[in-house]
Amino acid sequence: MHPDELLRMVRRQPFVPFRLHVSDGSSYEVRHPEMVLVTRRAAVLAVPDNPTQPAERVVIVAMVHVSRLEELTSAAGGDGAAS
């Protein structure tokens, strides 16, 4: 995926939470724009183990492995990461 596509999702006003899907089958929920840093070659994701707490870990995903982005609906739940 081109980084500009991810940047559009991160900078969208108002921000809409989304799920980032990776080629290995894992996915990560981005519920706040501050949870992701986009570079030309990678996305750095802050991943909370508990959605009510600050991030516990960081995941770096090469942009070539980002397969798709999916807007989250208000009914979607989750813990911020699903493998």
Secondary structure, 3 states (H helix, E strand, C coil): CCHHHHHHHHHCCCCCCEEEEECCCCEEEECCHHHEEECCCEEEEEECCCCCCCCCEEEEEEHHHEEEEEECCCCCCCCCEEC
